[in-house]
Amino acid sequence: MSFSPLGLTPLIGVFDMHASLAFYRDVLGFSVVNASPAVETREGRFSHWMWLRFGEAEIMLNTIYDSNERPPEPPERRSGDTVFYIHCADIDLAYKELTGRGLKSKPPQMARYGLRLFSVKDPDGYIVVFQEIASSER
């Protein structure tokens, strides 16, 4: 018998858990699977760590500052070098549902490598791409 992973869940550092949770849960549609105990801080009440799931896509969020240590402004260097790809069966339906929840993005485009996709940045600058394998019928 050989080892077989059940999945891969990235953990990303976030500046403002409230903003990140609003983006991933309220706009993109992720649900909270698990979270660290909530703490009361000058930034409000929140969990420093959250595990989110939407379909088979998973991500974990972790604050980059401890309680009451977050500066008023985010660090200058954000996370624009990290890209998450979320595979979709119907990219047009995904776009319609997500823009209906307030997501701002250009409509799906055909990439030169055979995928139809659209992308957004989360509150920390991480790039989230929604994609489907292009059908030859399109």
DOTORZA-664327 format. One record per residue (C-alpha): x, y, z; residue in three letters. Coordinates in steps of 0.05 Angstrom, whole numbers, padded with zeros to 5 digits, always signed. Layout:
% DOTORZA-664327
XYZALA/...
***
This chain:
% DOTORZA-664327
+00000+00000+00000MET/+00027+00069-00017SER/+00016+00137+00013PHE/-00038+00178-00022SER/-00052+00250-00001PRO/-00124+00270+00009LEU/-00113+00342-00010GLY/-00071+00404-00005LEU/-00094+00465+00035THR/-00051+00528+00031PRO/-00045+00573+00092LEU/-00039+00647+00077ILE/-00021+00705+00123GLY/-00073+00759+00126VAL/-00070+00830+00153PHE/-00144+00839+00171ASP/-00183+00775+00187MET/-00250+00812+00183HIS/-00235+00836+00111ALA/-00207+00768+00089SER/-00266+00730+00118LEU/-00315+00778+00085ALA/-00281+00766+00018PHE/-00273+00690+00021TYR/-00338+00673+00058ARG/-00387+00728+00038ASP/-00364+00742-00033VAL/-00332+00678-00058LEU/-00378+00631-00019GLY/-00329+00592+00026PHE/-00354+00563+00092SER/-00315+00561+00157VAL/-00294+00489+00172VAL/-00254+00503+00235ASN/-00225+00563+00272ALA/-00182+00579+00331SER/-00219+00607+00392PRO/-00242+00678+00381ALA/-00204+00733+00417VAL/-00224+00803+00437GLU/-00174+00855+00411THR/-00173+00929+00396ARG/-00187+00908+00323GLU/-00250+00873+00347GLY/-00269+00800+00361ARG/-00242+00748+00313PHE/-00203+00683+00306SER/-00130+00687+00288HIS/-00136+00623+00245TRP/-00192+00598+00201MET/-00199+00538+00155TRP/-00247+00550+00098LEU/-00278+00504+00045ARG/-00319+00514-00018PHE/-00334+00450-00055GLY/-00267+00416-00058GLU/-00227+00481-00053ALA/-00196+00495+00014GLU/-00154+00551+00044ILE/-00131+00569+00114MET/-00125+00642+00136LEU/-00078+00663+00192ASN/-00067+00733+00218THR/+00003+00760+00208ILE/+00001+00798+00274TYR/-00014+00776+00345ASP/-00071+00806+00384SER/-00065+00882+00393ASN/+00000+00885+00353GLU/-00028+00899+00284ARG/-00006+00967+00258PRO/-00058+01016+00231PRO/-00036+01004+00159GLU/-00018+00939+00123PRO/+00055+00927+00105PRO/+00078+00958+00040GLU/+00097+00891+00009ARG/+00034+00851-00003ARG/+00026+00781-00031SER/+00018+00792-00106GLY/+00067+00737-00122ASP/+00019+00682-00099THR/-00036+00657-00145VAL/-00092+00608-00127PHE/-00129+00572-00184TYR/-00200+00549-00170ILE/-00225+00499-00222HIS/-00297+00508-00244CYS/-00343+00464-00285ALA/-00380+00525-00313ASP/-00338+00589-00312ILE/-00396+00632-00337ASP/-00441+00609-00280LEU/-00385+00621-00230ALA/-00375+00692-00257TYR/-00450+00707-00255LYS/-00458+00682-00183GLU/-00395+00716-00157LEU/-00408+00783-00190THR/-00479+00778-00163GLY/-00448+00776-00093ARG/-00408+00839-00107GLY/-00343+00812-00137LEU/-00311+00861-00185LYS/-00276+00827-00244SER/-00272+00829-00319LYS/-00313+00774-00354PRO/-00281+00707-00368PRO/-00228+00709-00422GLN/-00194+00655-00463MET/-00122+00645-00443ALA/-00072+00625-00496ARG/-00060+00559-00460TYR/-00131+00533-00469GLY/-00166+00556-00406LEU/-00224+00605-00397ARG/-00213+00646-00335LEU/-00224+00709-00294PHE/-00185+00734-00235SER/-00189+00779-00174VAL/-00144+00801-00117LYS/-00163+00788-00045ASP/-00154+00841+00009PRO/-00081+00821+00019ASP/-00063+00822-00055GLY/-00065+00746-00066TYR/-00090+00732-00136ILE/-00150+00684-00142VAL/-00163+00656-00212VAL/-00227+00619-00230PHE/-00217+00574-00291GLN/-00246+00519-00333GLU/-00216+00478-00389ILE/-00242+00510-00453ALA/-00290+00468-00494SER/-00275+00461-00568SER/-00349+00480-00579GLU/-00339+00552-00555ARG/
***
